[in-house]
Amino acid sequence: MTHVFDPRPHASRPRRSAVLGACAFLGTHLVEVLTQAGHEVVTFDASNRVAGGLPDAFPEVLRGLGAAPEPWPLDWGGALTGVHFLFVVEGPRVQVEAALAKVDLSSFERAVLISGAEVYGEPGQEPFSEESAAAPSGGRARELLELEASLRSSELPHVVLRPTGTYGPRGLRGLREARQRVGLSWSGEARLGLVHARDVARAALHLAARAESAQATTYNLGDSVGLRQADAARLVTRLVGRPHLSLPWSRLPARWARLLRRRRSPDQAPAISWGAPRVASGRLAQTGFALEFPHPAAGLRETLAWFKQEGWL
């Protein structure tokens, strides 16, 4: 029997949630899931963020999540009054720490940080479990580990969610990757870690609202399919109606193979949709969570349909 996720575990009690980084790709999906679950949502983001592609009913965003704390127009103590859940999607560490320090403890239940599987390092020894050692190879991964450390040092009840390569509507980085790679791939056994942005948002709410079943503080999230890169590229090209060419890796000229294998600069963030490591999500499944998009075929089809509808593809 398929488990049906109920986003309203405490329907009799109104919930107030704050989202830091609400206009980010994952942030927009999280706000949608929270509002659909009946939460009152307070949203924060940078004053210079362009909120293109946001839903018409997106809540008003409180600006001020910029690079320095001095010019903030926000009183964190007042802004977080009555908040039950604090979700951190994006934000400079100094500001996240300031928000954590001003949480209203009289109502607060749990903080959730959406981190990322890139903290485990480059795709290779997989799937990674929550016990796998962190080996960040890029600036983005190191920033995520710093945010994790800040949350843990706050001593607030918290959960860290580490999703693998995330895709979905409004995912510009994933769209750029698709445009660059869908027409050509290398046939091999390398597999992708993928998860739909809506499932990341659902998992974040699930872990926040179910303290009795979510006893651990770190959870991985990814699908159980692990598509080969060539199969993923072939699927996307078929969905967008473009021709696809798959080249055997063993037949590539040696110079090309060396170039394609060259590691990225340590300060370059990993490709979000095509180079994320695979993770084991058994710990999250044991809490009763089930993916809405367990296979990426349906999720990619929905994502590309949205891109076409909005004129992004």
Secondary structure, DSSP 8 states (H G I E B T S, - for coil): ------S-TTTTS--EEEEETTTSHHHHHHHHHHHHTT-EEEEEE-TT---TT--TT---EEE---S-STT----HHHHTTT-SEEEESS--HHHHHHHHHT--TTT--EEEEE--GGGG-SS-S-SB-TTS-----SHHHHHHHHHHHHHHHTTS-EEEEEE-EEE-TT-HHHHHHHHHHTTEEEESS-B--EEEHHHHHHHHHHHHH-TTT--SSEEEE--S---BHHHHHHHHHHHHT---EEEEGGGS-HHHHHHHH----TTS---TTTS---B--HHHHTTT---S-SSHHHHHHHHHHHHHHTT--
